[in-house]
């Protein structure tokens, strides 16, 4: 990637030996990102204060930054996070090679490539209307369960993301089934969620599916929704 090709992609204007573009890491009405090339290296500087790391992450999210010797990331899925009325708050964007970014509407038909200010459970509107909810680790798993008639949710950020008080509040008084990913971070995440939910939900179940990393893989292996329901017997944690 050259400075000139990046400048073209960002619709930058020439300024002496460099280019000035709108910084993708913040709401930028007045171009503040300097782009120049020195000894075949692209140098970036946001005069509004964004770090180079923030700028590069925002460029990667748009598929505009390709480190030497690596596959250019491709956007393969988007997952909408909405409020209780179904209004879009932000999206999680999935890339190949595997990576995830958050973006939120900028109000002008574009996107701000930063974490949404209000974090909610995935498919919050459905969650608020359902008596029984599965909690999984990723949006792909939630969609796999939805396709089979279950209500399922997750929170953005994977196993490292904190479980926030508003997530517990959204599940208050409901029956909740936690499906951990079959690895150490996945099991720890579910234990943290269980501690937050105990005493706040009507019924809490932790169900680990043997022989698969997650519920998507388990279902892809040929298991059915009837098997999933059958496995719930005897797995109760708390009433």
C-alpha positions in Angstrom: 0.0 0.0 0.0 1.3 3.4 -0.9 0.5 6.8 0.6 -1.0 7.9 -2.8 -3.3 4.9 -3.0 -4.5 5.4 0.6 -5.0 9.1 -0.1 -7.1 8.3 -3.1 -9.2 5.9 -1.1 -9.8 8.6 1.6 -10.5 11.3 -1.1 -7.6 13.3 0.4 -6.2 16.5 -1.0 -2.6 17.2 -1.8 -0.7 19.4 0.6 2.9 19.9 -0.4 4.7 16.5 -0.2 1.8 14.9 1.7 -2.0 14.6 1.6 -4.7 15.8 4.1 -7.8 13.5 4.6 -10.7 13.2 7.0 -9.5 11.0 9.9 -11.4 7.8 10.0 -10.9 7.4 13.7 -13.1 10.3 14.8 -15.9 12.6 13.5 -13.8 14.8 11.2 -15.5 17.7 9.4 -12.2 19.4 8.7 -9.5 17.1 7.2 -7.0 16.5 10.0 -5.1 13.4 8.9 -1.7 13.9 7.3 -0.6 11.1 5.0 2.9 11.0 3.6 5.5 8.5 2.4 9.1 8.3 3.6 11.5 5.6 2.4 8.6 3.5 1.2 6.8 3.7 4.5 3.4 5.3 4.9 3.3 7.7 7.8 0.1 8.9 9.4 -0.6 11.7 11.8 -3.9 13.0 13.1 -3.6 16.6 14.1 -6.8 16.3 16.2 -5.1 13.9 18.6 -6.0 10.4 17.5 -3.1 7.9 18.0 -1.6 6.2 15.0 -2.9 2.9 16.4 -6.5 4.3 16.4 -6.1 5.5 12.8 -4.7 2.2 11.6 -7.5 0.3 13.4 -10.1 2.5 11.7 -8.4 1.9 8.3 -8.3 -1.8 8.9 -12.0 -1.8 9.7 -12.7 -0.2 6.3 -10.4 -2.7 4.6 -7.9 0.1 3.7 -4.9 -1.0 5.6 -2.9 -4.1 4.6 0.3 -4.9 6.6 3.0 -6.4 4.4 2.7 -10.1 3.8 -0.8 -10.5 5.2 -4.2 -11.2 3.7 -6.3 -8.1 3.1 -9.2 -8.3 5.5 -12.6 -8.9 4.0 -15.9 -7.9 5.6 -18.0 -11.1 5.8 -20.9 -10.2 8.1 -22.5 -7.4 10.0 -24.6 -7.8 13.2 -27.1 -5.1 14.2 -27.4 -4.1 17.9 -30.7 -2.3 18.4 -32.5 -0.7 21.3 -35.8 -2.0 22.8 -37.8 -0.6 19.8 -35.6 -2.1 17.1 -33.7 1.1 16.3 -30.1 0.6 15.3 -27.5 1.6 17.9 -24.4 0.1 16.4 -23.0 -2.9 14.4 -20.4 -5.5 15.0 -18.5 -6.1 11.7 -16.9 -9.5 11.2 -13.8 -9.8 8.9 -11.8 -12.6 7.4 -9.0 -13.2 8.6 -11.1 -13.3 11.8 -11.4 -9.9 13.3 -14.2 -7.8 14.7 -14.9 -4.0 14.8 -17.7 -1.9 16.0 -19.2 1.0 14.1 -22.2 3.2 14.7 -24.3 5.5 12.4 -23.0 9.0 12.0 -26.4 10.4 11.2 -25.4 11.3 7.6 -25.5 7.9 6.0 -22.0 6.9 7.0 -20.3 5.3 10.0 -18.2 6.2 13.0 -15.8 3.4 13.5 -15.8 3.4 17.3 -17.5 1.5 20.0 -21.2 2.5 20.6 -21.8 4.6 23.6 -24.7 2.6 24.8 -23.9 -1.2 24.9 -26.8 -3.6 24.8 -27.5 -7.3 24.4 -27.8 -8.6 20.8 -31.4 -8.8 19.6 -32.5 -6.8 22.6 -36.0 -6.3 21.3 -36.5 -10.1 21.1 -34.9 -10.7 24.4 -37.2 -8.2 26.1 -40.2 -10.2 24.8 -39.0 -13.7 25.4 -39.5 -15.8 28.6 -36.5 -18.1 27.8 -33.2 -16.9 26.4 -29.9 -18.6 25.4 -26.8 -16.6 26.1 -23.8 -17.6 23.8 -20.4 -16.0 23.1 -20.8 -14.7 19.6 -23.3 -13.3 17.2 -22.8 -16.2 14.8 -23.9 -18.7 17.6 -26.9 -16.5 18.4 -28.0 -16.5 14.7 -27.5 -20.3 14.5 -30.0 -20.7 17.4 -32.4 -18.1 16.0 -32.6 -20.1 12.7 -33.9 -23.0 14.8 -36.5 -21.1 16.6 -34.7 -20.1 19.8 -34.2 -16.7 21.2 -30.5 -16.2 21.7 -28.3 -13.3 22.6 -24.7 -12.2 23.3 -22.7 -9.1 24.0 -20.2 -7.5 21.7 -16.5 -8.1 22.3 -16.2 -11.9 22.9 -14.9 -13.6 26.0 -12.8 -10.6 27.0 -15.7 -8.1 27.1 -17.1 -7.3 30.5 -20.7 -8.3 31.5 -22.4 -5.0 32.2 -25.2 -4.3 34.7 -27.7 -3.4 31.9 -27.3 -6.9 30.5 -28.4 -8.5 33.8 -31.3 -6.1 34.0 -32.5 -7.0 30.5 -32.6 -10.7 31.6 -34.2 -10.1 34.9 -37.0 -12.5 35.8 -36.4 -14.8 32.8 -35.1 -18.3 32.2 -31.6 -18.2 31.0 -29.4 -20.9 29.5 -25.7 -20.2 29.3 -23.8 -22.0 26.5 -20.0 -21.6 27.0 -17.4 -22.0 24.3 -15.4 -25.1 25.1 -12.2 -23.3 26.1 -10.8 -21.7 29.2 -11.9 -18.1 28.3 -15.3 -19.2 27.3 -15.9 -21.1 30.6 -14.6 -18.2 32.7 -16.9 -15.8 30.8 -19.9 -18.0 31.6 -19.0 -18.3 35.3 -18.8 -14.5 35.5 -22.2 -14.1 33.8 -23.7 -16.7 36.1 -22.5 -14.9 39.2 -24.1 -11.7 37.9 -27.4 -13.4 37.1 -27.9 -15.5 40.2 -30.8 -14.2 42.2 -31.9 -11.9 39.3 -33.3 -14.5 36.9 -36.1 -17.0 37.3 -34.0 -20.0 36.3 -30.3 -20.4 35.4 -28.8 -23.3 33.5 -25.2 -23.8 32.3 -25.0 -26.3 29.5 -21.7 -27.3 27.9 -22.0 -29.2 24.6 -19.5 -32.0 24.4 -17.4 -32.6 21.3 -17.7 -29.1 19.9 -16.1 -25.7 20.5 -19.4 -23.8 20.3 -23.1 -24.3 19.5 -22.6 -23.4 15.8 -20.1 -26.2 15.4 -22.3 -28.6 17.4 -25.3 -27.9 15.1 -23.2 -28.0 12.0 -22.1 -31.5 13.1 -25.7 -32.7 12.6 -27.2 -32.3 16.1 -30.7 -31.0 16.3 -32.7 -28.6 18.3 -34.5 -31.5 19.9 -31.2 -32.9 21.1 -30.4 -29.5 22.6 -33.7 -29.4 24.5 -33.1 -33.0 25.7 -29.6 -32.1 27.1 -31.1 -29.3 29.2 -32.6 -31.9 31.6 -30.6 -32.2 34.8 -28.3 -29.2 34.1 -29.9 -26.7 36.4 -27.7 -24.4 38.4 -30.2 -22.4 40.4 -33.9 -21.6 40.7 
